[in-house]
Amino acid sequence: MELQSALILFGVFAVLVTFGVPISFAIGLATVTCITVLMSFDQAVFVVAQRMATGLDSFTLLAIPFFILAGNVMNRGGIAARMIELAKVLGGRLPGALAHCNVLANMLFGAISGSAVASAAAVGGIMSPLQKKEGYDPAYSAAVNAASCPTGMLIPPSSTLIVYSLISGGTSVATLFVAGYIPGILMGLGVMVVAGIIAAKRGYPIIPMPPMKEVLYKTLDAILPLMLIVIIMGGIIGGIFTATEASAVAVVYSLVLAVFIYREVKITDLPSVILESAITSSIVLLLIGCSIGMSWAMAFSDIPYAIADALANVSQNPLIIMLVINLCLLVIGTFMDMTPALLIFTPIFLPVATELGMDPVHFGIMMTYNLCIGIITPPVGSALFISCSVGKVAIKDIIKPMLPFYVAVISILMLVTFVPEISLFLPRVILGYGG
């Protein structure tokens, strides 16, 4: 029965996606088709709709539309330019200074906006012309931008980690946020090391040290946006507010910053910003609702247990099984966007990981990091395509420059996978986490 249900569920899903059906509808239709085998069509539709409704009835999920709105306000509020100016101060004296500025700006802006695609577009759009003017190879610049933009999906606040918290059965959002810092920073540093080595070989220039007055000005100009991270994480860790309440605080703070302090967003712009955020939120929440229905269908059909047994037959060695899971996720990530992959495969692989003794927080960070690589790999790498677009580089021209960056980020993925303390050290020290 498990095999039959799995074949129907994933088979129908694959066929629908192949024919261009939107992911949300493909998941929902595949779920109803699978459940129809076990009960009548009317019952299947009723049960799936009920599971979707109850799954979305979550206080935690309110954080997603608020963080999306805060990110969109920040995107229009001139924050990217300020992050780039700060990055120039921090990384200007390194070989290939503008490449390091690109990485640092993506880490800073990505953490504030919570979107790899927004970061790739905003930061890459500003940095690419500057790097071209200084003689940088456009393909190299686009590769640096693409490889570093996913860091914001790990460095909190991250909507992706909120989704994992929900689908994993209530793993603490605060713990996941704190756990994402070191892996996210390591990912950025790995990209910087590769970028620096290549830049040194090619003789790319450094940025002269600006006057101290200018350094102080650029630093102070970027402090207010960076304070958003301090306020959110300080409030969550200090128990002042929950992650959901923090998302509302982020909206208020970003509005004050963009509308009243920097004045780069007008009151008349807000309806379009809110509408854009509402559309994005509805897409994400529909996807989550359909995926919750699919997760229930898989559990009802015992599919996760069948997959766990299959993995156990591959090897009894936990290291081998974790390598297999990582390999599966890397392949999945090249064909499926990050959020649906997280929603569909967390219920499948998390029970296997916990059976091996892996902490749910550690697994969540590993899985998120793994799927971050998927958004910078073809054929469905959204951040890769955006980086090519803003850098005016063809996809075929960026693949070779990306190879050393893939080696770096996958090497760090292996460290994150097999050294749990990389993810769990800060939660233990800051939150007293005992998992």
C-alpha positions as CSV (number, residue, x, y, z in Angstrom):
1,M,0.0,0.0,0.0
2,E,2.8,2.4,0.9
3,L,4.5,1.8,-2.5
4,Q,1.2,2.3,-4.4
5,S,0.4,5.5,-2.5
6,A,3.9,6.9,-3.0
7,L,3.8,6.1,-6.8
8,I,0.5,7.8,-7.2
9,L,1.4,10.8,-5.0
10,F,4.8,11.6,-6.5
11,G,3.8,10.3,-10.0
12,V,0.8,12.7,-10.4
13,F,2.9,15.5,-8.9
14,A,5.7,15.0,-11.3
15,V,3.4,14.8,-14.3
16,L,1.5,18.0,-13.3
17,V,4.7,19.9,-12.7
18,T,6.1,18.7,-16.1
19,F,3.0,20.1,-17.8
20,G,3.5,23.5,-16.2
21,V,0.9,23.3,-13.5
22,P,1.8,25.7,-10.6
23,I,3.5,23.9,-7.7
24,S,0.7,24.6,-5.2
25,F,-2.0,23.2,-7.4
26,A,0.2,20.2,-8.4
27,I,0.7,19.4,-4.7
28,G,-3.0,19.7,-3.9
29,L,-4.2,17.7,-6.9
30,A,-1.7,14.9,-6.3
31,T,-2.7,14.7,-2.6
32,V,-6.4,14.4,-3.5
33,T,-5.6,11.7,-6.1
34,C,-3.6,9.8,-3.6
35,I,-6.2,9.9,-0.9
36,T,-9.0,9.0,-3.4
37,V,-7.4,5.5,-3.6
38,L,-8.1,5.1,0.1
39,M,-11.6,6.7,0.4
40,S,-14.2,8.3,-1.8
41,F,-13.5,11.5,-3.9
42,D,-15.8,13.6,-1.8
43,Q,-14.2,12.5,1.4
44,A,-10.7,13.0,0.0
45,V,-11.5,16.6,-1.0
46,F,-13.1,17.3,2.4
47,V,-10.3,15.8,4.4
48,V,-7.5,17.6,2.4
49,A,-9.3,20.9,2.7
50,Q,-9.8,20.4,6.4
51,R,-6.1,19.6,6.9
52,M,-5.1,22.7,4.9
53,A,-7.4,25.0,6.9
54,T,-6.3,23.6,10.3
55,G,-2.6,23.7,9.2
56,L,-2.8,27.4,8.3
57,D,-4.6,28.2,11.5
58,S,-1.3,29.0,13.2
59,F,-0.1,32.0,15.1
60,T,3.5,31.3,14.0
61,L,2.5,31.6,10.3
62,L,1.5,35.3,10.8
63,A,5.2,36.1,10.9
64,I,5.6,35.2,7.2
65,P,3.4,38.0,5.7
66,F,4.8,40.5,8.2
67,F,8.4,39.7,7.4
68,I,7.6,39.8,3.6
69,L,6.1,43.2,4.0
70,A,9.1,44.4,6.1
71,G,11.5,43.1,3.5
72,N,9.6,44.8,0.6
73,V,9.6,48.1,2.5
74,M,13.3,47.7,3.1
75,N,14.0,46.8,-0.5
76,R,12.5,50.1,-1.6
77,G,13.9,52.2,1.2
78,G,17.5,52.5,-0.1
79,I,18.8,50.0,2.4
80,A,20.9,48.0,-0.2
81,A,23.0,51.1,-1.1
82,R,23.8,51.7,2.6
83,M,24.8,48.1,3.1
84,I,27.1,48.3,0.1
85,E,28.8,51.5,1.4
86,L,29.3,49.8,4.8
87,A,30.7,46.6,3.1
88,K,33.2,48.8,1.2
89,V,34.5,50.0,4.5
90,L,34.7,46.5,5.9
91,G,36.2,44.7,3.0
92,G,37.9,47.3,0.8
93,R,41.5,46.4,1.6
94,L,41.2,42.8,0.5
95,P,42.2,41.5,-3.0
96,G,39.2,41.8,-5.2
97,A,37.7,44.4,-2.8
98,L,34.4,44.9,-4.8
99,A,33.8,41.1,-4.8
100,H,34.2,41.0,-1.0
101,C,31.9,44.0,-0.8
102,N,29.3,42.1,-2.8
103,V,29.5,39.2,-0.4
104,L,29.3,41.3,2.7
105,A,26.5,43.4,1.4
106,N,24.5,40.2,0.5
107,M,25.0,38.9,4.0
108,L,23.9,42.2,5.6
109,F,21.0,43.0,3.2
110,G,19.9,39.3,3.0
111,A,19.6,39.1,6.7
112,I,17.4,42.3,6.7
113,S,15.3,41.5,3.7
114,G,15.1,37.7,4.3
115,S,15.1,37.0,0.5
116,A,18.0,35.7,-1.6
117,V,16.4,36.8,-4.8
118,A,15.8,40.3,-3.5
119,S,19.4,40.5,-2.3
120,A,20.8,39.2,-5.6
121,A,18.7,41.8,-7.5
122,A,19.3,44.8,-5.2
123,V,23.0,44.2,-4.4
124,G,23.9,42.7,-7.7
125,G,22.2,45.5,-9.6
126,I,24.4,48.1,-7.9
127,M,27.6,46.1,-7.7
128,S,27.8,44.7,-11.2
129,P,28.3,48.1,-13.0
130,L,30.9,49.1,-10.4
131,Q,32.9,45.8,-10.8
132,K,32.7,46.0,-14.6
133,K,34.1,49.6,-14.5
134,E,37.1,48.3,-12.4
135,G,37.9,45.6,-14.9
136,Y,36.2,42.6,-13.2
137,D,35.1,39.7,-15.4
138,P,31.3,40.0,-15.5
139,A,30.9,36.2,-15.2
140,Y,33.1,36.2,-12.1
141,S,31.1,39.1,-10.6
142,A,27.8,37.4,-11.3
143,A,29.1,34.2,-9.8
144,V,30.2,35.9,-6.6
145,N,26.7,37.6,-6.3
146,A,24.9,34.3,-6.9
147,A,27.0,32.3,-4.5
148,S,26.6,34.7,-1.6
149,C,23.0,35.8,-1.9
150,P,21.5,32.7,-0.2
151,T,23.3,33.6,3.1
152,G,20.3,35.7,4.1
153,M,18.2,32.6,4.1
154,L,20.2,31.3,7.1
155,I,21.1,34.5,8.9
156,P,18.0,35.5,10.7
157,P,15.3,36.6,10.5
158,S,14.4,33.9,8.0
159,S,11.0,33.0,6.7
160,T,12.3,29.7,5.6
161,L,13.2,28.7,9.1
162,I,9.7,29.7,10.2
163,V,8.3,27.3,7.6
164,Y,10.6,24.5,8.9
165,S,9.5,25.2,12.4
166,L,5.8,24.7,11.5
167,I,6.3,21.6,9.3
168,S,8.7,19.9,11.8
169,G,6.1,19.8,14.5
170,G,6.9,23.0,16.4
171,T,10.7,23.3,16.6
172,S,11.4,26.6,18.3
173,V,11.7,29.5,15.9
174,A,14.0,31.4,18.3
175,T,16.4,28.4,18.5
176,L,16.4,28.0,14.7
177,F,17.1,31.7,14.3
178,V,20.1,31.6,16.6
179,A,21.3,28.3,15.1
180,G,21.5,29.9,11.6
181,Y,24.1,32.5,12.4
182,I,27.3,30.4,12.3
183,P,26.4,28.3,9.2
184,G,25.2,31.5,7.4
185,I,28.4,33.4,8.2
186,L,30.6,30.3,7.3
187,M,28.8,30.2,3.9
188,G,29.6,33.8,3.3
189,L,33.3,33.4,4.4
190,G,33.7,30.4,2.2
191,V,32.6,32.4,-0.8
192,M,34.9,35.2,0.2
193,V,37.9,32.9,0.4
194,V,37.3,31.6,-3.1
195,A,36.6,35.0,-4.5
196,G,39.8,36.4,-2.8
197,I,42.0,33.6,-4.3
198,I,40.6,34.1,-7.8
199,A,40.9,37.9,-7.4
200,A,44.5,37.7,-6.2
201,K,45.4,35.6,-9.2
202,R,43.8,38.0,-11.6
203,G,45.2,41.1,-9.9
204,Y,41.8,42.8,-9.2
205,P,42.3,46.1,-7.3
206,I,41.7,46.9,-3.7
207,I,39.7,50.0,-2.5
208,P,41.9,52.7,-0.9
209,M,41.1,53.5,2.7
210,P,38.7,56.4,2.8
211,P,39.2,59.3,5.4
212,M,38.1,58.4,8.9
213,K,35.3,60.9,8.7
214,E,33.8,59.1,5.7
215,V,34.2,55.7,7.4
216,L,32.3,57.0,10.5
217,Y,29.6,58.5,8.3
218,K,29.1,55.3,6.2
219,T,29.0,53.2,9.4
220,L,26.5,55.4,11.2
221,D,24.4,55.6,8.0
222,A,24.1,51.8,8.1
223,I,23.5,51.4,11.8
224,L,19.8,52.1,11.7
225,P,19.0,49.3,9.2
226,L,21.3,46.9,11.1
227,M,19.5,47.8,14.3
228,L,16.5,45.9,12.9
229,I,18.4,42.6,13.4
230,V,19.4,43.7,16.9
231,I,15.9,44.6,17.9
232,I,14.3,41.4,16.5
233,M,16.9,39.0,17.8
234,G,17.3,40.8,21.1
235,G,13.6,40.9,21.6
236,I,13.1,37.2,20.8
237,I,16.1,36.0,22.8
238,G,15.3,38.3,25.7
239,G,11.7,37.0,25.8
240,I,10.2,40.4,25.2
241,F,8.2,39.2,22.2
242,T,7.7,36.1,20.1
243,A,9.0,35.6,16.5
244,T,5.5,36.5,15.2
245,E,5.3,39.7,17.3
246,A,8.9,40.5,16.2
247,S,7.7,40.4,12.6
248,A,5.1,43.1,13.3
249,V,7.8,45.2,15.1
250,A,10.0,44.7,11.9
251,V,7.2,46.2,9.8
252,V,6.7,49.2,12.0
253,Y,10.5,49.8,12.3
254,S,11.1,49.5,8.5
255,L,8.2,51.9,7.8
256,V,9.6,54.5,10.1
257,L,13.0,54.1,8.6
258,A,12.0,54.1,4.9
259,V,9.1,56.7,5.1
260,F,10.1,59.2,7.8
261,I,13.9,58.9,8.2
262,Y,15.4,58.1,4.8
263,R,12.2,59.4,3.0
264,E,12.8,57.0,0.0
265,V,9.3,55.5,0.3
266,K,6.4,57.9,0.0
267,I,3.0,57.4,1.7
268,T,1.5,57.1,-1.8
269,D,3.9,54.1,-2.5
270,L,2.6,52.1,0.4
271,P,-0.6,50.6,-1.3
272,S,1.5,49.1,-4.0
273,V,4.1,47.8,-1.5
274,I,1.3,46.2,0.6
275,L,-0.4,44.7,-2.5
276,E,2.9,43.2,-3.7
277,S,3.4,41.8,-0.2
278,A,-0.1,40.4,0.0
279,I,0.3,38.6,-3.4
280,T,3.6,37.1,-2.3
281,S,2.2,36.1,1.1
282,S,-0.9,34.4,-0.5
283,I,1.4,32.4,-2.9
284,V,3.6,31.2,0.0
285,L,0.6,30.4,2.3
286,L,-1.3,28.5,-0.4
287,L,1.9,26.5,-1.0
288,I,2.2,25.8,2.8
289,G,-1.4,24.8,3.1
290,C,-1.2,22.4,0.1
291,S,2.0,21.0,1.5
292,I,0.5,20.4,4.9
293,G,-2.2,18.4,3.2
294,M,0.5,16.4,1.3
295,S,2.4,15.8,4.5
296,W,-0.7,14.4,6.1
297,A,-1.4,12.2,3.1
298,M,2.2,10.8,3.3
299,A,1.8,10.1,7.0
300,F,-1.6,8.5,6.5
301,S,-0.1,6.2,3.8
302,D,3.0,5.4,5.9
303,I,5.2,6.7,3.1
304,P,7.9,8.3,5.4
305,Y,8.3,4.9,7.2
306,A,8.7,3.1,3.9
307,I,11.4,5.6,2.8
308,A,13.1,5.2,6.2
309,D,13.2,1.5,5.8
310,A,14.6,1.9,2.3
311,L,17.4,4.1,3.6
312,A,18.1,1.7,6.4
313,N,18.5,-1.0,3.7
314,V,21.1,1.1,1.9
315,S,23.4,1.2,5.0
316,Q,23.3,0.9,8.8
317,N,26.0,3.6,9.0
318,P,24.5,6.9,10.1
319,L,27.2,8.8,8.2
320,I,26.3,7.1,4.9
321,I,22.6,7.7,5.4
322,M,23.2,11.4,6.1
323,L,25.3,11.6,2.9
324,V,22.5,9.9,0.9
325,I,20.0,12.4,2.4
326,N,22.2,15.3,1.5
327,L,22.7,14.0,-2.0
328,C,19.0,13.6,-2.5
329,L,18.3,17.1,-1.3
330,L,21.0,18.5,-3.5
331,V,19.4,16.9,-6.5
332,I,15.9,17.9,-5.4
333,G,17.1,21.5,-5.0
334,T,18.2,21.7,-8.6
335,F,14.6,21.0,-9.8
336,M,12.4,22.4,-7.1
337,D,12.2,25.8,-5.4
338,M,13.3,26.0,-1.7
339,T,10.0,26.4,0.1
340,P,8.1,23.5,-1.6
341,A,11.1,21.3,-1.3
342,L,11.3,22.1,2.5
343,L,7.6,21.5,2.9
344,I,7.5,18.2,1.0
345,F,10.6,16.5,2.1
346,T,10.9,17.6,5.8
347,P,8.2,15.1,6.8
348,I,10.1,12.4,4.9
349,F,13.6,12.9,6.0
350,L,13.2,14.4,9.5
351,P,12.0,11.1,11.1
352,V,14.9,9.3,9.5
353,A,17.4,11.9,10.9
354,T,15.9,11.9,14.4
355,E,16.0,8.1,14.4
356,L,19.7,8.4,13.8
357,G,19.9,10.7,16.8
358,M,20.1,14.0,14.9
359,D,18.7,17.0,16.7
360,P,15.7,18.6,14.8
361,V,17.3,22.1,15.0
362,H,20.6,20.7,13.5
363,F,18.7,18.9,10.8
364,G,16.6,22.0,10.0
365,I,19.8,24.1,9.5
366,M,21.4,21.4,7.4
367,M,18.4,21.0,5.2
368,T,17.9,24.8,4.8
369,Y,21.6,25.2,3.9
370,N,21.4,22.3,1.5
371,L,18.4,23.8,-0.3
372,C,20.0,27.2,-0.4
373,I,22.5,25.6,-2.8
374,G,19.6,24.6,-5.0
375,I,18.5,28.2,-5.7
376,I,22.0,28.9,-7.2
377,T,22.1,25.8,-9.4
378,P,20.4,25.3,-12.8
379,P,17.8,24.4,-14.1
380,V,15.5,26.1,-11.5
381,G,18.0,28.3,-9.7
382,S,16.0,31.5,-9.3
383,A,18.8,33.4,-7.6
384,L,21.3,32.2,-10.2
385,F,19.0,33.6,-13.0
386,I,18.5,36.9,-11.3
387,S,22.3,37.3,-10.8
388,C,22.8,36.6,-14.5
389,S,20.1,39.0,-15.4
390,V,21.4,42.0,-13.4
391,G,25.0,41.1,-14.3
392,K,24.1,40.8,-18.0
393,V,25.7,37.4,-18.3
394,A,24.4,34.3,-20.1
395,I,23.7,31.2,-18.1
396,K,26.2,29.2,-20.1
397,D,29.0,31.7,-19.2
398,I,28.4,31.6,-15.5
399,I,28.6,27.8,-14.9
400,K,32.4,27.5,-15.1
401,P,33.0,30.5,-12.7
402,M,30.5,29.0,-10.3
403,L,32.3,25.6,-9.9
404,P,34.8,26.7,-7.3
405,F,32.0,28.4,-5.3
406,Y,30.0,25.2,-5.4
407,V,33.0,23.3,-4.0
408,A,33.3,25.8,-1.2
409,V,29.6,25.9,-0.2
410,I,29.2,22.1,-0.4
411,S,32.4,21.6,1.7
412,I,30.8,23.8,4.4
413,L,27.6,21.8,4.0
414,M,29.5,18.7,5.0
415,L,30.9,20.5,8.0
416,V,27.4,21.6,9.1
417,T,26.1,18.1,8.6
418,F,28.8,16.2,10.5
419,V,29.8,18.8,13.1
420,P,26.5,19.5,15.0
421,E,28.0,22.1,17.3
422,I,28.4,24.5,14.3
423,S,24.6,24.8,14.5
424,L,24.0,24.0,18.2
425,F,26.8,26.0,19.9
426,L,25.0,29.4,19.9
427,P,21.6,28.0,21.0
428,R,23.3,26.2,23.9
429,V,25.2,29.2,25.0
430,I,22.6,31.9,24.4
431,L,19.3,30.0,25.0
432,G,20.5,27.1,27.2
433,Y,19.1,24.7,24.5
434,G,19.5,21.2,25.7
435,G,18.6,19.3,22.5
